[in-house]
Amino acid sequence: MTRLALPAAALLAWSAGAVVSYGYYHSPFPPPSEIRTPAAGAAGDMFALAFGARRLFADVWFIRLMQYYGTPELQEGETESSEEAHERINSAGRYPDFLARARHVLEIDPGFVMAALYGTGSLAFNMGRPAEAQELLEYALKYSPREWKYLNVLAAIGYSKAEDPAAVAGAITPILKDPDCPVMLKQQAAFLNKKIGNYAAAAAIYADIASTSRDMAYVRNAERELQKFSKVLPAGQRRD
């Protein structure tokens, strides 16, 4: 009887949470309808939601993600050398469920920053899948919009890997006006705008760094860049 009552109670608690989320209570977590379990474990997710064990179950899913990425995807009877294993791990053609699994960790606990950075870095810089990395970061930012680590990585992907760096630059631009925005992110944003040829935007960012930063290394670099822009930008677009 007890075994039947516990799942029923969990289901009721989960349902109640979902109903309340449409009323006055607004949870910082993704709603249950947004959770897409990529493998066996839906029952565990239900208990995580019902009893506040999100972090515990997110840890479990993160371990599963690392095991998935670290396990050779070989057919029966196949073998591989260490060199082949290295090539496979850094290949875009393997681990098709990696994005779904990485996103699922954040669906359970969107505050799991290390998991987001691990998933993003693996996708963008190991597997050569920057679009999926950007998708994962954008999901993470939906629930942690002020997490500077995400924004720094997004800028780095935009500079080196993104299929549409202009879109990444546009996504970062509003954050640069925040008084708490790190100067490193501003610098990356300036680099990114230079890369896509938006020199006026880059000059504006460098001018902001030069006038507001207390880090003299960044200030001197910004001043050098502004000198370069003064030679190529029309007078109305310069930030002297």
Backbone bond lengths (Angstrom), bond angles and torsions (degrees), N, CA, C in turn:
res aa  C-N    CA-C-N  psi(-1)  N-CA   C-N-CA  omega(-1)  CA-C   N-CA-C  phi
1 M - - - 1.470 - - 1.528 110.45 -
2 T 1.360 114.71 -41.83 1.464 119.26 -179.01 1.519 110.87 -62.80
3 R 1.346 116.68 -40.21 1.463 120.13 -178.81 1.523 111.70 -63.29
4 L 1.314 117.23 -32.17 1.463 120.50 178.81 1.519 110.59 -77.40
5 A 1.319 115.98 -35.56 1.469 119.96 -175.92 1.515 111.50 -69.46
6 L 1.328 118.08 -37.13 1.456 120.58 -176.02 1.518 112.84 -64.47
7 P 1.365 119.73 -50.17 1.464 118.19 175.76 1.521 112.97 -60.81
8 A 1.348 116.66 -35.70 1.457 119.20 179.40 1.522 110.51 -64.63
9 A 1.334 115.63 -41.38 1.472 119.12 178.71 1.513 111.07 -64.95
10 A 1.325 115.88 -39.53 1.462 119.79 178.69 1.517 110.60 -62.96
11 L 1.328 115.32 -42.37 1.458 119.23 -179.70 1.520 110.89 -63.86
12 L 1.333 116.70 -41.76 1.458 120.26 179.29 1.522 111.01 -64.48
13 A 1.326 116.57 -42.57 1.467 119.89 179.98 1.507 111.21 -64.73
14 W 1.321 115.82 -40.84 1.469 120.21 179.25 1.525 109.99 -64.28
15 S 1.350 115.71 -44.73 1.460 119.86 179.79 1.520 110.69 -63.07
16 A 1.322 116.30 -41.44 1.466 119.55 179.60 1.511 110.58 -62.19
17 G 1.326 116.33 -41.64 1.461 119.40 178.29 1.499 111.82 -61.53
18 A 1.335 116.33 -39.50 1.456 119.86 -179.90 1.518 111.07 -66.56
19 V 1.367 115.71 -39.01 1.458 119.43 -179.19 1.524 110.12 -68.38
20 V 1.343 116.41 -44.47 1.465 119.85 -177.71 1.519 110.88 -62.70
21 S 1.343 116.59 -32.70 1.461 119.31 -177.72 1.513 111.91 -63.78
22 Y 1.323 116.45 -19.94 1.461 119.11 177.30 1.523 111.49 -89.54
23 G 1.360 116.98 -3.89 1.444 120.02 179.46 1.504 111.65 -102.82
24 Y 1.343 115.67 -120.14 1.455 119.65 -173.68 1.526 113.02 -89.29
25 Y 1.338 116.98 -23.22 1.460 119.46 -176.73 1.527 110.20 -88.71
26 H 1.321 117.16 130.61 1.459 121.61 179.37 1.526 108.55 -119.39
27 S 1.308 116.28 109.77 1.455 121.51 -177.69 1.523 110.79 -79.84
28 P 1.354 116.62 145.15 1.469 119.09 174.46 1.519 112.11 -75.84
29 F 1.326 116.93 -4.56 1.452 121.57 -178.04 1.528 111.21 -95.79
30 P 1.320 116.90 156.58 1.465 119.47 174.61 1.525 110.47 -60.85
31 P 1.319 118.50 144.70 1.464 120.43 177.60 1.524 110.36 -68.86
32 P 1.321 118.79 156.07 1.462 121.10 179.79 1.523 113.28 -54.49
33 S 1.330 117.13 -33.06 1.463 120.24 -178.25 1.523 112.40 -65.69
34 E 1.328 116.96 -16.44 1.466 120.86 -177.49 1.527 112.01 -90.71
35 I 1.310 116.50 -10.78 1.464 120.60 -175.34 1.516 110.50 -83.65
36 R 1.321 115.63 126.15 1.463 122.52 -179.88 1.521 107.97 -120.28
37 T 1.309 117.48 100.70 1.462 120.63 -177.89 1.530 109.48 -71.65
38 P 1.335 118.28 118.43 1.464 120.46 -175.88 1.515 114.22 -81.67
39 A 1.330 118.77 -11.39 1.455 121.79 -178.93 1.523 107.91 -153.32
40 A 1.333 116.68 -176.86 1.450 120.44 -179.79 1.524 110.14 -55.86
41 G 1.297 116.86 136.19 1.457 119.05 178.93 1.507 113.70 143.03
42 A 1.322 118.67 11.16 1.460 121.49 -178.14 1.524 111.45 -61.83
43 A 1.333 116.70 -36.87 1.457 119.42 179.77 1.527 110.55 -62.86
44 G 1.329 116.13 -39.90 1.455 120.20 177.35 1.507 111.75 -62.73
45 D 1.323 116.68 -39.33 1.458 120.51 177.82 1.524 110.64 -62.09
46 M 1.326 116.95 -39.14 1.457 120.70 179.99 1.527 110.63 -61.03
47 F 1.339 116.09 -44.39 1.457 119.34 179.04 1.522 111.08 -66.93
48 A 1.345 117.09 -35.81 1.467 120.53 178.72 1.519 110.43 -60.74
49 L 1.329 116.59 -41.95 1.454 120.96 -179.28 1.523 111.64 -72.11
50 A 1.329 115.74 -40.70 1.451 119.87 -173.73 1.527 112.78 -72.68
51 F 1.319 117.02 -34.27 1.464 119.36 -172.34 1.522 113.19 -115.21
52 G 1.320 118.08 17.27 1.453 120.38 174.28 1.517 114.32 69.32
53 A 1.322 116.89 28.06 1.469 120.63 -178.32 1.522 111.15 -103.27
54 R 1.320 116.20 32.59 1.462 119.62 -176.36 1.529 111.83 -58.14
55 R 1.316 117.47 -46.47 1.459 119.53 -175.78 1.518 111.50 -63.45
56 L 1.321 116.44 -40.09 1.459 120.19 178.66 1.528 110.77 -61.63
57 F 1.326 116.54 -46.95 1.457 119.59 -178.00 1.527 111.48 -73.29
58 A 1.325 117.36 -28.98 1.466 119.72 174.29 1.523 110.04 -64.50
59 D 1.338 117.23 -38.94 1.463 120.65 175.77 1.531 110.49 -59.91
60 V 1.315 115.54 -42.21 1.467 119.94 -179.79 1.527 110.35 -62.65
61 W 1.333 116.44 -45.53 1.461 119.85 -179.69 1.525 111.54 -67.73
62 F 1.327 117.78 -32.29 1.469 120.65 177.79 1.525 110.26 -67.48
63 I 1.315 116.75 -40.90 1.463 120.10 175.87 1.522 110.22 -62.09
64 R 1.324 116.60 -42.02 1.465 120.01 176.75 1.523 111.37 -61.22
65 L 1.325 116.76 -38.82 1.468 120.89 178.47 1.521 110.63 -62.04
66 M 1.326 117.00 -46.52 1.464 120.33 -179.68 1.523 111.37 -66.43
67 Q 1.329 116.98 -37.30 1.463 119.79 176.56 1.531 110.70 -65.06
68 Y 1.322 115.98 -41.34 1.469 121.05 178.87 1.525 110.57 -60.44
69 Y 1.325 116.29 -46.07 1.468 120.69 -178.02 1.519 112.00 -71.65
70 G 1.335 117.31 -27.82 1.461 120.09 -177.96 1.504 114.88 -92.10
71 T 1.337 116.84 -1.32 1.462 120.39 -178.42 1.516 110.65 -99.21
72 P 1.345 118.51 127.56 1.480 120.24 178.54 1.520 111.62 -59.39
73 E 1.321 115.97 133.68 1.460 120.88 176.68 1.531 107.97 -95.56
74 L 1.297 115.17 80.21 1.462 120.40 -176.59 1.520 110.30 -113.01
75 Q 1.320 115.44 148.46 1.447 120.94 173.56 1.524 108.83 -77.25
76 E 1.306 116.61 160.93 1.456 120.82 -178.77 1.529 110.24 -59.09
77 G 1.318 115.54 129.96 1.464 120.00 178.45 1.516 113.78 91.83
78 E 1.355 119.07 -10.31 1.454 122.28 -179.63 1.529 110.18 -82.41
79 T 1.317 115.20 149.74 1.470 121.66 173.40 1.514 107.85 -133.51
80 E 1.332 116.85 164.66 1.453 120.43 178.28 1.516 110.22 -151.55
81 S 1.338 116.09 151.58 1.451 121.81 176.70 1.524 109.37 -81.78
82 S 1.347 116.92 171.13 1.462 120.04 177.97 1.520 110.76 -63.41
83 E 1.351 117.26 -34.91 1.467 120.88 178.15 1.523 110.26 -65.47
84 E 1.326 115.86 -41.64 1.463 119.61 178.30 1.524 111.06 -66.72
85 A 1.330 116.32 -36.18 1.464 119.58 177.88 1.515 110.39 -63.95
86 H 1.349 116.69 -42.75 1.465 120.43 178.33 1.521 110.65 -61.18
87 E 1.316 116.48 -43.24 1.462 120.68 179.93 1.524 110.52 -64.97
88 R 1.325 116.05 -38.78 1.461 119.40 -179.05 1.526 110.62 -65.77
89 I 1.344 116.23 -44.48 1.455 119.94 -178.00 1.518 111.27 -62.93
90 N 1.334 117.06 -30.01 1.456 121.08 -179.48 1.524 111.91 -98.51
91 S 1.307 117.11 19.02 1.464 121.22 -177.99 1.512 110.87 -99.21
92 A 1.337 115.46 141.12 1.470 120.06 178.77 1.515 111.76 -75.34
93 G 1.324 117.29 -14.18 1.456 119.96 -172.66 1.513 114.46 -85.80
94 R 1.337 118.33 -3.36 1.458 121.14 -176.34 1.522 111.24 -112.59
95 Y 1.336 114.31 171.57 1.463 122.39 176.59 1.526 112.25 56.28
96 P 1.326 117.06 59.41 1.466 120.13 -176.94 1.525 113.88 -65.07
97 D 1.342 117.59 -21.72 1.464 120.40 -178.22 1.519 112.95 -94.56
98 F 1.336 117.47 8.07 1.464 119.23 -173.55 1.523 111.48 -61.82
99 L 1.323 118.00 -46.52 1.468 120.41 -178.49 1.522 110.82 -61.04
100 A 1.325 117.28 -45.95 1.467 120.57 -178.96 1.527 110.98 -61.18
101 R 1.323 116.37 -41.07 1.461 120.00 -179.81 1.534 111.30 -69.01
102 A 1.341 116.11 -42.07 1.464 119.71 179.81 1.528 110.54 -65.04
103 R 1.315 116.76 -42.72 1.463 120.40 178.50 1.527 110.91 -63.40
104 H 1.322 116.42 -35.22 1.464 119.42 -176.83 1.525 111.07 -65.10
105 V 1.333 117.26 -34.89 1.462 119.63 176.19 1.533 109.56 -57.85
106 L 1.329 116.43 -42.06 1.464 121.10 -178.96 1.523 111.90 -76.24
107 E 1.322 117.29 -26.46 1.467 119.24 174.30 1.525 110.25 -64.84
108 I 1.320 116.32 -34.58 1.453 120.55 178.91 1.528 110.42 -78.32
109 D 1.347 116.80 -46.25 1.469 121.12 179.67 1.525 109.06 -139.75
110 P 1.344 118.42 93.38 1.464 121.24 -177.19 1.524 113.57 -68.10
111 G 1.334 117.64 -8.35 1.450 120.40 177.36 1.519 113.74 -90.33
112 F 1.317 117.53 6.95 1.463 122.27 -177.53 1.531 108.17 -83.01
113 V 1.335 116.11 80.00 1.464 121.99 -172.58 1.523 112.17 -62.39
114 M 1.329 117.23 -43.53 1.461 119.48 -177.62 1.527 111.50 -60.98
115 A 1.326 116.95 -38.74 1.459 120.26 179.36 1.524 110.65 -64.67
116 A 1.331 116.36 -40.41 1.466 119.76 179.05 1.523 111.02 -64.66
117 L 1.329 116.59 -42.52 1.462 120.12 -179.16 1.527 110.83 -68.81
118 Y 1.312 116.96 -39.19 1.470 120.98 177.47 1.531 110.38 -61.92
119 G 1.329 115.95 -48.10 1.454 119.50 -179.12 1.518 112.24 -64.28
120 T 1.318 115.77 -43.01 1.463 120.38 -178.71 1.524 111.49 -65.61
121 G 1.331 116.10 -46.73 1.453 119.76 -179.32 1.513 112.26 -63.18
122 S 1.322 116.41 -39.92 1.467 120.43 179.01 1.525 110.87 -63.36
123 L 1.326 115.84 -45.10 1.464 119.78 -178.60 1.524 111.97 -66.75
124 A 1.330 116.71 -45.81 1.466 120.32 -172.55 1.518 112.54 -77.64
125 F 1.321 116.23 -45.26 1.454 118.81 -168.24 1.524 114.52 -106.51
126 N 1.329 118.24 -17.00 1.459 120.57 176.42 1.518 112.53 -101.99
127 M 1.342 116.03 -43.17 1.458 119.57 -174.48 1.520 113.51 -99.53
128 G 1.323 117.27 -3.80 1.456 119.34 178.20 1.512 113.62 65.82
129 R 1.324 117.24 37.07 1.472 121.58 -179.60 1.528 109.20 -123.52
130 P 1.344 118.07 65.68 1.466 121.35 -175.00 1.520 113.71 -63.13
131 A 1.330 117.27 -32.17 1.464 118.75 -179.84 1.531 110.41 -63.66
132 E 1.329 116.64 -40.22 1.465 119.96 178.17 1.524 110.60 -69.92
133 A 1.337 116.47 -36.91 1.461 120.02 176.69 1.524 110.35 -62.00
134 Q 1.320 116.45 -42.57 1.459 120.57 179.05 1.529 110.34 -64.73
135 E 1.321 117.00 -39.03 1.462 120.96 177.91 1.530 110.86 -61.74
136 L 1.337 116.40 -42.63 1.459 120.55 179.61 1.527 110.71 -65.75
137 L 1.329 116.79 -41.84 1.461 120.50 179.10 1.524 111.36 -64.39
138 E 1.304 116.64 -41.62 1.459 119.91 -179.82 1.527 110.94 -63.90
139 Y 1.340 116.53 -35.38 1.465 119.32 175.83 1.527 110.04 -66.73
140 A 1.335 116.51 -43.23 1.460 120.34 179.09 1.529 110.75 -62.13
141 L 1.328 116.43 -40.95 1.464 120.67 -179.19 1.530 112.22 -68.29
142 K 1.301 117.09 -24.21 1.464 121.01 177.97 1.522 110.53 -58.58
143 Y 1.331 116.94 -35.29 1.457 121.40 -178.45 1.529 112.90 -105.17
144 S 1.336 117.33 -13.06 1.466 121.02 176.89 1.522 109.04 -135.85
145 P 1.337 117.77 67.37 1.469 120.49 -172.06 1.526 114.37 -66.85
146 R 1.319 117.98 -15.45 1.460 120.61 -178.65 1.527 112.23 -107.03
147 E 1.328 116.65 16.52 1.462 119.62 178.98 1.526 109.03 -81.82
148 W 1.327 115.82 103.31 1.468 120.94 -173.90 1.523 112.97 -65.05
149 K 1.321 117.08 -29.25 1.466 118.96 178.74 1.526 110.44 -60.74
150 Y 1.337 116.72 -40.58 1.463 120.22 178.02 1.523 110.56 -63.24
151 L 1.316 115.84 -44.19 1.462 119.97 -177.42 1.528 111.26 -66.66
152 N 1.323 117.18 -36.75 1.459 120.45 177.07 1.522 110.91 -63.19
153 V 1.323 116.21 -44.58 1.468 119.67 179.78 1.526 110.35 -67.30
154 L 1.331 116.71 -39.34 1.456 120.15 177.75 1.520 110.68 -59.60
155 A 1.328 116.46 -41.89 1.461 120.37 177.81 1.526 111.14 -64.89
156 A 1.334 116.44 -40.66 1.462 120.39 179.52 1.522 110.96 -64.37
157 I 1.326 116.57 -41.02 1.469 120.19 177.18 1.520 109.79 -64.29
158 G 1.323 115.96 -42.62 1.462 119.60 179.50 1.506 112.44 -61.10
159 Y 1.315 116.57 -36.40 1.466 120.40 -178.09 1.516 111.64 -74.16
160 S 1.320 117.38 -37.48 1.463 119.05 -170.64 1.519 115.26 -110.72
161 K 1.356 117.78 -26.58 1.466 118.29 -168.28 1.523 115.40 -130.56
162 A 1.309 118.43 -24.43 1.463 120.29 -168.14 1.523 112.50 -62.76
163 E 1.340 114.64 142.88 1.462 120.24 176.67 1.531 110.58 -71.90
164 D 1.322 116.36 -27.25 1.465 120.78 179.85 1.525 108.69 -132.28
165 P 1.334 118.68 77.27 1.470 120.58 -177.55 1.519 113.12 -61.86
166 A 1.335 117.63 -27.34 1.468 119.75 178.43 1.527 110.70 -63.92
167 A 1.339 116.41 -36.81 1.466 119.72 178.47 1.520 110.64 -67.48
168 V 1.327 116.30 -37.71 1.463 119.70 177.52 1.527 109.97 -65.04
169 A 1.322 116.48 -43.30 1.468 120.36 178.59 1.522 110.76 -60.20
170 G 1.318 116.30 -41.31 1.463 120.36 178.57 1.514 112.57 -64.59
171 A 1.343 116.31 -35.70 1.461 119.96 -179.64 1.528 111.66 -69.83
172 I 1.326 116.27 -32.04 1.458 120.89 -177.19 1.528 111.96 -81.34
173 T 1.329 117.73 -31.30 1.470 122.51 -170.94 1.531 114.30 -50.16
174 P 1.348 120.52 -47.10 1.476 118.43 -177.83 1.524 113.35 -62.19
175 I 1.334 116.87 -28.92 1.458 120.74 -177.19 1.525 111.57 -71.58
176 L 1.324 116.56 -26.08 1.463 120.41 -175.42 1.526 112.51 -64.95
177 K 1.319 117.43 -20.42 1.464 121.21 -179.43 1.526 112.66 -82.50
178 D 1.324 116.17 -10.29 1.462 119.85 -179.95 1.528 109.45 -68.00
179 P 1.336 119.10 131.44 1.473 121.34 -178.90 1.522 113.33 -58.71
180 D 1.338 116.82 -24.80 1.462 120.43 -178.45 1.527 113.18 -93.31
181 C 1.313 116.86 3.84 1.467 119.79 -178.21 1.531 109.82 -63.05
182 P 1.339 118.50 125.75 1.471 120.61 -179.65 1.525 111.60 -64.97
183 V 1.311 116.20 145.47 1.464 120.52 -179.31 1.524 110.89 -64.38
184 M 1.344 116.90 -29.92 1.461 119.52 178.69 1.524 111.48 -61.20
185 L 1.344 116.46 -39.81 1.461 119.67 178.50 1.531 110.32 -67.01
186 K 1.334 116.92 -39.65 1.460 119.91 177.21 1.532 110.41 -60.80
187 Q 1.333 115.63 -41.95 1.459 119.67 179.15 1.520 111.04 -62.25
188 Q 1.327 116.98 -44.05 1.457 120.62 178.86 1.531 110.70 -63.27
189 A 1.322 115.96 -39.62 1.462 119.80 178.68 1.525 111.14 -64.25
190 A 1.326 116.56 -38.29 1.465 119.92 177.13 1.527 110.73 -64.52
191 F 1.344 116.89 -44.16 1.463 121.14 176.45 1.524 110.42 -56.60
192 L 1.337 115.37 -45.96 1.461 120.69 -176.79 1.525 110.86 -63.24
193 N 1.330 117.62 -43.59 1.464 120.16 179.16 1.531 111.44 -66.01
194 K 1.318 117.23 -34.75 1.468 119.62 174.45 1.518 110.61 -62.83
195 K 1.323 116.16 -41.81 1.464 120.50 -177.97 1.517 111.69 -60.41
196 I 1.331 117.06 -39.87 1.462 120.23 -176.60 1.528 112.11 -89.69
197 G 1.339 116.76 3.74 1.452 120.13 176.03 1.507 115.47 84.86
198 N 1.321 117.27 10.44 1.466 120.63 178.61 1.531 107.84 -90.46
199 Y 1.317 115.83 73.25 1.456 121.23 -172.22 1.526 112.79 -69.21
200 A 1.316 116.99 -33.23 1.467 119.46 179.01 1.527 110.79 -63.19
201 A 1.345 116.49 -42.53 1.463 120.25 178.22 1.523 110.48 -65.59
202 A 1.330 116.30 -41.89 1.466 120.05 178.78 1.524 110.55 -61.64
203 A 1.327 116.64 -42.88 1.460 120.63 179.70 1.521 110.97 -63.03
204 A 1.314 116.89 -39.04 1.467 120.41 179.32 1.527 110.81 -63.86
205 I 1.332 116.13 -39.38 1.465 119.94 179.31 1.521 110.31 -67.57
206 Y 1.332 116.66 -43.81 1.467 119.79 178.86 1.535 110.96 -62.55
207 A 1.326 116.52 -38.14 1.465 119.57 178.10 1.524 110.91 -63.30
208 D 1.326 115.95 -38.70 1.461 120.14 177.79 1.526 110.46 -65.06
209 I 1.338 116.71 -43.12 1.462 120.18 178.00 1.531 110.70 -60.73
210 A 1.330 115.42 -45.88 1.470 120.06 -177.49 1.527 112.27 -62.03
211 S 1.331 116.69 -31.16 1.470 119.47 -174.58 1.518 113.91 -95.80
212 T 1.341 117.90 -16.26 1.463 119.09 -173.70 1.527 114.43 -120.66
213 S 1.327 117.83 -23.79 1.461 119.18 -174.74 1.532 111.94 -76.28
214 R 1.330 115.06 147.07 1.458 121.15 174.83 1.529 111.71 -98.89
215 D 1.324 115.24 -4.92 1.465 119.93 179.34 1.526 108.56 -89.09
216 M 1.317 116.47 108.42 1.456 120.41 -172.69 1.531 112.89 -66.03
217 A 1.312 117.91 -25.84 1.464 119.51 177.29 1.526 110.02 -63.66
218 Y 1.331 115.95 -43.96 1.464 119.94 177.64 1.523 110.89 -68.85
219 V 1.325 116.25 -39.05 1.465 120.39 -179.59 1.521 110.77 -62.30
220 R 1.328 117.31 -47.65 1.471 120.08 -179.16 1.520 111.38 -63.99
221 N 1.336 116.77 -39.08 1.467 119.20 177.41 1.522 110.58 -64.29
222 A 1.338 116.60 -42.14 1.462 120.47 179.53 1.522 110.83 -62.21
223 E 1.316 116.52 -40.23 1.465 119.92 179.54 1.533 111.34 -65.87
224 R 1.326 116.45 -37.54 1.475 119.36 176.59 1.520 110.97 -64.41
225 E 1.329 115.89 -42.40 1.462 119.39 179.80 1.529 111.18 -65.17
226 L 1.324 116.25 -39.05 1.459 119.59 178.82 1.523 111.36 -64.13
227 Q 1.314 116.84 -34.92 1.463 120.19 175.70 1.527 110.83 -62.87
228 K 1.316 116.01 -40.77 1.473 120.12 178.20 1.531 110.11 -64.32
229 F 1.336 116.23 -43.92 1.458 119.63 -178.16 1.523 111.62 -66.67
230 S 1.315 117.28 -29.02 1.469 120.03 -178.77 1.532 111.28 -63.20
231 K 1.330 116.42 -19.33 1.462 120.71 -179.12 1.519 113.23 -91.13
232 V 1.326 116.81 -17.43 1.467 119.23 -174.87 1.524 113.72 -117.31
233 L 1.349 117.82 -22.68 1.457 119.39 -178.12 1.514 111.54 -89.12
234 P 1.337 117.53 145.91 1.468 120.26 172.50 1.534 109.87 -59.54
235 A 1.308 116.46 154.93 1.470 120.67 -175.14 1.512 112.31 -55.00
236 G 1.323 118.62 -37.76 1.451 121.31 -176.80 1.498 113.93 -71.02
237 Q 1.365 118.65 -15.83 1.450 120.99 -177.75 1.532 112.40 -106.47
238 R 1.317 117.81 1.00 1.459 120.46 -178.54 1.527 110.55 -77.38
239 R 1.339 114.74 150.95 1.468 120.84 175.89 1.522 107.76 -122.87
240 D 1.330 115.40 72.66 1.465 120.12 -174.71 1.518 111.51 -74.76
